[in-house]
């Protein structure tokens, strides 16, 4: 059953220049995807593609000059864009939780860990402080923090990076959310701790039927921990499908470039990786394919509007030259 359905989401940055003329940067341009309970979706793409902005648009956490100007975000049967501020505040932290890439910036440095966890629980329930404290100890233990009763008294600066990230995950779990959005959850952690954090997220999916959206630059994480993936470029999802299908038979040239640029593939390739270059100008996007200036297959057809096309079982790509991409990439 679909838990989250994002359809045709548009987010703009609206500002004025020195001549007081309105300028609009189209940061998200028709983003659409779905996520079910018990599923892990990987959202990948280069810096500036719109991955984190998608998450903040879903959570209604945008700050000016960013603004959602179109589309729907349906969560568990409710359109989040129709909710009042108080209702959305209640939903965040209870049914939808977010784990950000820098736990130090999310933990209050002046408040002990236990008190922060208790606050999260009591803010979204009728639990007493004692009940919330008992739950916090239980959750800390469940995310692999040793001596959780003692850790309740710790200050954030006393925790290692991995421990701090586990505390954030514990905070996200305090109210048993249906969806966890993990934005680069392992950035800055060593490889061993990264694996522990990702294994923990996968265990939550399996044991608690939580839906997880992992935002990452690391295709290895997607390959090992996600069932489905969505590839973003310049504010659009340009390819989406089952992880194995997308990795084995990519249909969009940008997806192919990302896969070919991984260290494992670079060692095997005999030809130069195609597709380098800068992102397009968000104030003046191409009328058709946004990838046109970096694509070796681009022609006049690419200046026309392009839509998602089914290229396999539950596998879709936004490209006018799918056959050429698949058949002639390295020719």
N, C-alpha and C positions, 0 to 999 in steps of 0.2 A: 504494500500500500504506500502511495506517495505521501511523504511527510512535508517536503518543501517543494514548491513549484514556483520557479522564477520565470516570468514571461515578458519578453520585450522590454527589459529594464533599460531606461535611459537616465544617465546622470550627467549633468553639466556643471562646469565651473563658470559662473557668470560674474563678470567684473566690468570695470570701465577703464579706458586708457586715459592718457593725459589730456586728450581732447574731449573727455567725458562721453565718449562713444562706447556703447555696450559691446563687450567682447565675450564670445561664448566658446569654451573649449568642450568638445564632445568627448567626455572621458569614458562613458559607457554608452554603447550604441546598439541597443537591441539585444541585451544578454538574456538568454533563455536556457534553463536546464532544470532537471528534477533530481530529487534525492529521497530515497526510501529509508525507513527505519532498518537498522542492522546493516547499513551499507556505508562504505567509505568511498568518497569521491575525491580525486586529486585534481586541483585547479592549478595549472602550470602556465608559464609564459615569462617573458623577459620583464625586467623592471620597467614599470610604467604601462604595462599591458592592461591593468585594471583589476588585478586579482584582489588585493586588499580593499580597494574601493568597492568592489562587489559585496564583500562581507559587510563593510560599514553601511552600505546602502540597504542591505537586507536588515541589519540591526537598527536602522534609523539612527545612526550615530554620526551623521555627517555634520560638519560645521561650515558656515559660509566661508567662501563663496560657492561651495559644493551644494547641489540640490538635485534630488530625484524629480525628473520632469515628466516621466511616463513609464508605463508598464505596471505589472502587478507582482506582488510577493505574497504567495499564499502559503501559510504554514498551518498544518493540521486543520484545514478547512476554513481558516480565517485569512482575510486579506490584511496584511500588516499595515498597508498604507492607509487603511480606513480606521485604524485604531487611534484613540486619543492618547496623549502623551502619558498619562497615568497608567493606562492599560498596557502600553508598550513597555514602560518601566517595570511593570509587574512581570511581564513576559520574559524580559531579559534577566538572566540569572536564575530563573525558575525553570522555564521550558527550553530556552535557548541560552547557551553559555559560550563564551569566547575565551580562547587561550592565545595570548599574543606572543610575539617572538622575543620580547625582552621582559622577563618576569620582574626585573628590578624596577621597571617603570610602572608596574601595576600593583606592587605591594607597597603599602604605606610604611615608610621607613621609621615612623615614630610610634608604630603600634605592633604589639607582639602578634605572632602568627595565629595563636589560638583565638585572640579577640577578633581578628579580621575574619576568620572562618565563622565564628559565632554570629557576627554581624550579618554575614551573607545569608545565613539560615533564618535568623529571626526576622530579617527584612522581608522574607517571602513566605513566612509561615507563622502559625500561632505558637510555635514551640517556645518553651521557657529557655532561659539562658543555660540552665543545667542540662536540659535535653539537647540543646544545640551543641553544648560542649562535648557531651558524650558522643554525639554523631561526628563531630569534628575529629575526635580521637580515632573513631572507627574508620573514617574516610582516609585519614593520614596513614593509618596502618595499611589500608587496602591499596594505596598507591605506592607502597614500598618504602615508606619512611620509617626507619628503625626508632624504637623508643618514642612512639608518637605522643605519649603523655608528657614527656620531657620537652619534645619539640614544640609543644603548644606554648611554652614559655620563651621560645627563641625569638630574637629580633631578625628581621629580614637580612641584615648585613652579616649575620652569623651563618647563613646558609650558603652552600656551594651553588653554582649555576644549575646543576641537575636537581638538587634539592628544592631550589626556588621554583623550578619549572614543575616539579611534582606537587608543590603546594598550590600552584595555580590550577593544576588539573584537579586537585582535591577541592579547591574552591568552586570550580565549575561543576563538580559532582554533588555538592552539598544538598542541592534541591532536586536531584535526579532528573536532569534535563533530558529532553527527547533528541536534541541536536547540539553537537559541539562543533564550533568553528575554530579550527586550529591554524592560526596564521604564522607560518614559519616557526613551528613550535620547537625546533631543535637548533635554530641558529645560535652559533657561539658555543655550542656544547661539543665535547670531544666525541669521537665515533662510538665509543662504548656506551656513553650516557645517551646519545642519540637513539641507539638501538633499544635501550631500556625504555625510554619515553614512548617510542613508537610501538613497541610491544605492549606497553600498558594501554595505549589507545586502542589497539586491536583487541585486546582482552575485554575492554569495556564494550566494544561492539558485540562481541560474542556472548558475553555474560549478561549484559544489561540491555541489549537490543537498541543501543544508542546509534543514531546516525552521526557520521563525522564527515566534515569537509576539511581536507588538508590543503592549505595554500602553500606552495613550495616552488623553488627553482630546481630542486633536486629530482631528476627523473628516476634515480635509483629508489628513492622513497616511494614514488608512485608505483613503480614496477613491483615492489615487494609488499606494500601495505594497502594498496587501493584495489577495489574491484573495477571501478570506472574512472575515466579521466576526461577532463575538458581542457582544451588548449586555447589560451587567450592571446590575441594580438590586437593592439590599438583599440581596446574597448569592445571587442567582439569575441565570442567563442567561435573559432574557425574550424574546430574539429572536436568531436566527442564520441565516446563509445567505450566498449569493454577494453580494459587495459591491454590484454593480449592482442586483441584485434588491431588496436591503434599502433602498438609497438611493432607488430609483425607486418602490417600492411598500411602504413600511413598514407593518407590521401591528399593532405594539404602540404604545399611546399614548405611552409613554416614549421609544421610538425616534423617533417622529414629532416629539416635543418637542425632542429633541437635534438633529435635522436642521433643524428650523425655527428653532432658536436660533443657527445658524451665521451669520456676518456676511453671507454672500452671500444666504441666504434671508431674513434680516431686512429687507434692502433691498427685496425683492420682495413681502413679505407686506402685505396691506391690513388684516389682523386681528391682534389680540393673540395672542401665543404662549401656549398653554395648558400647564399642568402644573407650575407653580412650587410651591415648598414644601420642607419639610425631609424627610430620610429617615425611615423609620419607626423606632420604638424596637426595637433588636435584642434587648432583654430581654423584649419583649412584642409579637412580630410578629403581624400579622393572620393569621387561620386560612386565608384564601383567598389572593387576589391581594395581593401586598405593595404594589402601587401604588394601591390602592383609595382612599386618602385624598387623592390628588392627581389622580385621573382624572375628567374631566368626564362619562364614560360610566358611571361606577360605579353599580351597583344591588345588590339583595339577592343576585343570582346570584354576584356577585364575592366573597361571603363563603364560598363553597364552594371546596374544593380545585380548582385549575386545573392542567392538564397542557399540555405542548407539543402544538401542532397543526400539521400540514403545511399551509402556505398557498400553496405554489408549489413548483417544482422545487428540491429540497434547501433549501427555505426554511421555517423553523419559527418559531412565535410562541406565547407563553404568555398568552393573553387570551381572555375569553369574549365579547368584542364586536368581533371582527376586522372584520366587515363595516361596522359603524358607524364604526370608526376610519378605514377606507379611504374610505368614502363621505361621511361627514358631518363631517370634522374642522373645516373652516372655515365650516360652515353656521351 
